[in-house]
Amino acid sequence: MKILLTGGAGFIGSHLAERYLELGHKVYVIDDLSTGCIDNVKPLMEDPRYEGKLFFHHDSIFNGEKLLDLVGICDRVVHLAAAVGVQYILDNPLSSLKTNIQGTEIVLGLCHRFQKKVLIASTSEVYGNQSHAPLVETDGCAYGPSTKARWSYAASKLMDEFMALGYHRSMDLPVVIARFFNTVGPRQTGRYGMVIPRLVGQAMRNEPLTVYGDGRQTRTFTHVKDAVESVVRLMDAGGAEGEVINIGGAEEVSILDLARRIKEKTGSHSEIRLIPYDVVFPKDFEDMQRRVPGTDKLFGLTGFRPLTKLDAILDDVIAHSRAAQA
Ligand SMILES: NC(=O)c1ccc[n+]([C@@H]2O[C@H](COP(=O)([O-])OP(=O)(O)OC[C@H]3O[C@@H](n4cnc5c(N)ncnc54)[C@H](O)[C@@H]3O)[C@@H](O)[C@H]2O)c1
């Protein structure tokens, strides 16, 4: 099969490209490299096993003609291209909204035109400010005011979900909506506020590990390999069409405990420093205290759920960071 990955030079996209190549498919990537990186896909492009199987297009999904060609020739589309990361959204409030709303509309419109199955990448952020656990797909959403730009990421992805479901219900478009919870692993950059690569980087440079607020907020983390396996299986599961599905890990950890574990695993001499939210994000920010996914729906549809332990995830990220430094 030919698979089109929008945002395929990004963190999740490059791992998904690798998995689809391993499975014997041809992979087409369109990425404007705004937060992605050519080095994420270069090793795959240079790998003799994948000669003539990976096609990289340095372009934006807003280039309608290019996207039309690519959607036309591919069998399936995984739409990952987006403005991602809290810091990035706060720094680029308008362009982020355009990318996440108009960009997704363009992708859905072309998939409808050619009747191509498409997976839309959504996020656990759509649940908003809720602290019960687990969060399941039928739960409501709770946001702060529109004057707080941090909610625009959640709201834009929620609009993507509504639009995708609209195309499914009104136009019979085969569409799957995946709500990723914090996904981590090799190649993720800490530049845009992702907590594990940021803390690992600080620990390895022996800089203070900066934990925001009182550090008691909790998260679960998904290894990117598990997230990718979930996507591949969901794209093959007929029952997933027209459905919203959580993809997330199982082990809940406070950010303070996370920082302690990273410090210990890296053998770092860094102190752990608590920083008030209003110092890190002078405006427009509110955090969620807890975010734990229910993954029964994913398991019911695919027979799979992410189970990689946090220790194994951290070992992998640290090993990758050390190798990149060497
Ligand atoms: N990593 C996570 O923890 C996480 C959590 C929830 C949701 N997601 C979603 O998963 C998807 C992938 O995220 P990621 O973590 O790999 O982030 P990423 O930033 O590494 O990937 C996004 C990619 O999209 C590209 N892109 C952005 N605008 C584009 C445009 N106009 N045209 C073409 N390419 C464009 C970027 O260059 C980048 O390569 C996103 O839709 C994101 O919202 C990720």
The ligand as a MOL file (V3000), in Angstrom:
LIG
                    3D

  0  0  0     0  0            999 V3000
M  V30 BEGIN CTAB
M  V30 COUNTS 44 48 0 0 0
M  V30 BEGIN ATOM
M  V30 1 N 3.7590 13.9020 20.9320 0
M  V30 2 C 2.6930 13.9430 21.7010 0
M  V30 3 O 2.7890 13.7360 22.9130 0
M  V30 4 C 1.3220 14.2420 21.1190 0
M  V30 5 C 0.2440 14.2570 22.0190 0
M  V30 6 C -1.0110 14.5360 21.5260 0
M  V30 7 C -1.2060 14.7320 20.1720 0
M  V30 8 N -0.1500 14.7050 19.3170 0 CHG=1
M  V30 9 C -0.4270 14.9610 17.8970 0
M  V30 10 O 0.3190 14.0710 17.0850 0
M  V30 11 C 0.7330 14.7200 15.8960 0
M  V30 12 C 2.2370 14.5930 15.7270 0
M  V30 13 O 2.8730 15.2170 16.8280 0
M  V30 14 P 4.4400 15.0870 17.1320 0
M  V30 15 O 4.5910 14.9180 18.5820 0
M  V30 16 O 5.0580 14.1020 16.2150 0 CHG=-1
M  V30 17 O 4.9090 16.5700 16.8200 0
M  V30 18 P 5.9310 17.1210 15.7230 0
M  V30 19 O 5.9770 18.5860 15.9010 0
M  V30 20 O 7.2100 16.3800 15.8080 0
M  V30 21 O 5.1860 16.7230 14.3810 0
M  V30 22 C 4.3340 17.6040 13.6600 0
M  V30 23 C 4.9080 17.7030 12.2540 0
M  V30 24 O 4.0390 18.4690 11.4310 0
M  V30 25 C 4.8450 19.3150 10.6190 0
M  V30 26 N 4.0130 20.4310 10.1580 0
M  V30 27 C 3.4960 21.4420 10.9020 0
M  V30 28 N 2.7870 22.2860 10.1190 0
M  V30 29 C 2.8400 21.7740 8.8600 0
M  V30 30 C 2.3100 22.1730 7.5980 0
M  V30 31 N 1.5520 23.2860 7.4830 0
M  V30 32 N 2.5730 21.4230 6.5210 0
M  V30 33 C 3.3200 20.2910 6.6300 0
M  V30 34 N 3.8590 19.8610 7.7820 0
M  V30 35 C 3.6180 20.6000 8.8840 0
M  V30 36 C 6.0060 19.7060 11.5060 0
M  V30 37 O 7.1330 20.1760 10.8030 0
M  V30 38 C 6.2790 18.3960 12.2260 0
M  V30 39 O 7.2010 17.5840 11.5170 0
M  V30 40 C 0.2320 16.1690 16.0010 0
M  V30 41 O -0.9660 16.3020 15.2780 0
M  V30 42 C -0.0240 16.3480 17.4860 0
M  V30 43 O -1.0280 17.3110 17.7300 0
M  V30 44 C 1.1010 14.4560 19.7630 0
M  V30 END ATOM
M  V30 BEGIN BOND
M  V30 1 1 1 2
M  V30 2 2 2 3
M  V30 3 1 2 4
M  V30 4 1 4 5
M  V30 5 2 4 44
M  V30 6 2 5 6
M  V30 7 1 6 7
M  V30 8 2 7 8
M  V30 9 1 8 9
M  V30 10 1 8 44
M  V30 11 1 9 10
M  V30 12 1 9 42
M  V30 13 1 10 11
M  V30 14 1 11 12
M  V30 15 1 11 40
M  V30 16 1 12 13
M  V30 17 1 13 14
M  V30 18 2 14 15
M  V30 19 1 14 16
M  V30 20 1 14 17
M  V30 21 1 17 18
M  V30 22 2 18 19
M  V30 23 1 18 20
M  V30 24 1 18 21
M  V30 25 1 21 22
M  V30 26 1 22 23
M  V30 27 1 23 24
M  V30 28 1 23 38
M  V30 29 1 24 25
M  V30 30 1 25 26
M  V30 31 1 25 36
M  V30 32 1 26 27
M  V30 33 1 26 35
M  V30 34 2 27 28
M  V30 35 1 28 29
M  V30 36 1 29 30
M  V30 37 2 29 35
M  V30 38 1 30 31
M  V30 39 2 30 32
M  V30 40 1 32 33
M  V30 41 2 33 34
M  V30 42 1 34 35
M  V30 43 1 36 37
M  V30 44 1 36 38
M  V30 45 1 38 39
M  V30 46 1 40 41
M  V30 47 1 40 42
M  V30 48 1 42 43
M  V30 END BOND
M  V30 END CTAB
M  END
